[in-house]
Amino acid sequence: MCLAIPGKILEITGNQALVDFDGIQQKIIIALIQNPEIGKYVVVHAGYAIEQINEEEAMEAIEQWKEIAEDQDLDLTDML
């Protein structure tokens, strides 16, 4: 099973990016996606961006992750 969480690219340095996951920022590897851009959303699994998605899809997925975290009495940081 793949757990992948969307985040917004804030900055890019080489093959790494700083990504914001609804207020939580982490560095990830972006070498697996084509043409990553600051301000775009990516789906991240195990520290790697695996797909770019549009903002609407990202917001919908983030809301679903928040609901899952709330149902399980977890913080979003527990899932990253």
Phi and psi in degrees as GROMACS dihedral restraints (atoms count N, CA, C in turn):
[ dihedral_restraints ]
;  ai    aj    ak    al  type     phi  dphi    fc
    3     4     5     6     1  -106.3    20    10
    4     5     6     7     1   121.3    20    10
    6     7     8     9     1  -102.5    20    10
    7     8     9    10     1   114.1    20    10
    9    10    11    12     1  -126.9    20    10
   10    11    12    13     1   135.3    20    10
   12    13    14    15     1  -120.2    20    10
   13    14    15    16     1   134.7    20    10
   15    16    17    18     1   -81.0    20    10
   16    17    18    19     1   147.6    20    10
   18    19    20    21     1  -149.8    20    10
   19    20    21    22     1   163.5    20    10
   21    22    23    24     1  -103.0    20    10
   22    23    24    25     1   129.9    20    10
   24    25    26    27     1   -71.7    20    10
   25    26    27    28     1   124.3    20    10
   27    28    29    30     1   -99.3    20    10
   28    29    30    31     1   -38.8    20    10
   30    31    32    33     1  -154.1    20    10
   31    32    33    34     1   154.9    20    10
   33    34    35    36     1  -126.8    20    10
   34    35    36    37     1   132.7    20    10
   36    37    38    39     1  -135.6    20    10
   37    38    39    40     1   104.8    20    10
   39    40    41    42     1    63.2    20    10
   40    41    42    43     1  -125.7    20    10
   42    43    44    45     1   -98.1    20    10
   43    44    45    46     1    17.6    20    10
   45    46    47    48     1  -118.5    20    10
   46    47    48    49     1   156.2    20    10
   48    49    50    51     1  -140.6    20    10
   49    50    51    52     1   148.6    20    10
   51    52    53    54     1   -91.4    20    10
   52    53    54    55     1   123.9    20    10
   54    55    56    57     1  -122.0    20    10
   55    56    57    58     1   140.0    20    10
   57    58    59    60     1  -100.4    20    10
   58    59    60    61     1   122.2    20    10
   60    61    62    63     1  -107.9    20    10
   61    62    63    64     1    80.2    20    10
   63    64    65    66     1    51.8    20    10
   64    65    66    67     1    48.5    20    10
   66    67    68    69     1   101.1    20    10
   67    68    69    70     1   -12.8    20    10
   69    70    71    72     1  -104.6    20    10
   70    71    72    73     1   123.5    20    10
   72    73    74    75     1  -107.8    20    10
   73    74    75    76     1   134.7    20    10
   75    76    77    78     1  -143.6    20    10
   76    77    78    79     1   152.6    20    10
   78    79    80    81     1   -86.4    20    10
   79    80    81    82     1   139.5    20    10
   81    82    83    84     1  -135.2    20    10
   82    83    84    85     1   168.5    20    10
   84    85    86    87     1   -94.3    20    10
   85    86    87    88     1   132.7    20    10
   87    88    89    90     1  -115.1    20    10
   88    89    90    91     1    13.8    20    10
   90    91    92    93     1   -65.7    20    10
   91    92    93    94     1   -18.2    20    10
   93    94    95    96     1   -89.7    20    10
   94    95    96    97     1    -6.2    20    10
   96    97    98    99     1  -115.2    20    10
   97    98    99   100     1   154.1    20    10
   99   100   101   102     1   -92.1    20    10
  100   101   102   103     1   137.5    20    10
  102   103   104   105     1    53.1    20    10
  103   104   105   106     1    52.5    20    10
  105   106   107   108     1   -65.7    20    10
  106   107   108   109     1   144.2    20    10
  108   109   110   111     1  -135.7    20    10
  109   110   111   112     1   146.0    20    10
  111   112   113   114     1   -60.0    20    10
  112   113   114   115     1   135.7    20    10
  114   115   116   117     1    93.0    20    10
  115   116   117   118     1   -13.0    20    10
  117   118   119   120     1   -87.4    20    10
  118   119   120   121     1   160.2    20    10
  120   121   122   123     1  -103.1    20    10
  121   122   123   124     1   141.9    20    10
  123   124   125   126     1  -130.8    20    10
  124   125   126   127     1   152.0    20    10
  126   127   128   129     1   -95.2    20    10
  127   128   129   130     1   128.9    20    10
  129   130   131   132     1  -117.7    20    10
  130   131   132   133     1   131.5    20    10
  132   133   134   135     1  -132.8    20    10
  133   134   135   136     1   127.1    20    10
  135   136   137   138     1    53.5    20    10
  136   137   138   139     1    36.5    20    10
  138   139   140   141     1    85.2    20    10
  139   140   141   142     1     3.7    20    10
  141   142   143   144     1  -119.1    20    10
  142   143   144   145     1   133.8    20    10
  144   145   146   147     1   -72.9    20    10
  145   146   147   148     1   125.7    20    10
  147   148   149   150     1  -112.5    20    10
  148   149   150   151     1   -11.0    20    10
  150   151   152   153     1  -165.8    20    10
  151   152   153   154     1   147.2    20    10
  153   154   155   156     1   -96.8    20    10
  154   155   156   157     1   140.6    20    10
  156   157   158   159     1  -133.2    20    10
  157   158   159   160     1   163.6    20    10
  159   160   161   162     1   -81.8    20    10
  160   161   162   163     1   166.8    20    10
  162   163   164   165     1   -61.4    20    10
  163   164   165   166     1   -39.0    20    10
  165   166   167   168     1   -61.2    20    10
  166   167   168   169     1   -46.4    20    10
  168   169   170   171     1   -62.2    20    10
  169   170   171   172     1   -40.6    20    10
  171   172   173   174     1   -63.2    20    10
  172   173   174   175     1   -46.5    20    10
  174   175   176   177     1   -63.2    20    10
  175   176   177   178     1   -39.7    20    10
  177   178   179   180     1   -63.2    20    10
  178   179   180   181     1   -45.1    20    10
  180   181   182   183     1   -66.0    20    10
  181   182   183   184     1   -40.3    20    10
  183   184   185   186     1   -61.2    20    10
  184   185   186   187     1   -43.2    20    10
  186   187   188   189     1   -62.3    20    10
  187   188   189   190     1   -38.8    20    10
  189   190   191   192     1   -65.3    20    10
  190   191   192   193     1   -41.1    20    10
  192   193   194   195     1   -63.9    20    10
  193   194   195   196     1   -38.7    20    10
  195   196   197   198     1   -62.4    20    10
  196   197   198   199     1   -42.4    20    10
  198   199   200   201     1   -62.9    20    10
  199   200   201   202     1   -43.2    20    10
  201   202   203   204     1   -61.6    20    10
  202   203   204   205     1   -46.0    20    10
  204   205   206   207     1   -60.8    20    10
  205   206   207   208     1   -43.7    20    10
  207   208   209   210     1   -64.5    20    10
  208   209   210   211     1   -44.4    20    10
  210   211   212   213     1   -61.3    20    10
  211   212   213   214     1   -33.5    20    10
  213   214   215   216     1   -95.2    20    10
  214   215   216   217     1     5.3    20    10
  216   217   218   219     1    56.5    20    10
  217   218   219   220     1    44.5    20    10
  219   220   221   222     1  -117.0    20    10
  220   221   222   223     1   161.7    20    10
  222   223   224   225     1   -97.0    20    10
  223   224   225   226     1   151.1    20    10
  225   226   227   228     1   -56.5    20    10
  226   227   228   229     1   -31.1    20    10
  228   229   230   231     1   -63.6    20    10
  229   230   231   232     1   -26.0    20    10
  231   232   233   234     1   -67.5    20    10
  232   233   234   235     1   -20.9    20    10
  234   235   236   237     1   -95.2    20    10
  235   236   237   238     1   -12.4    20    10
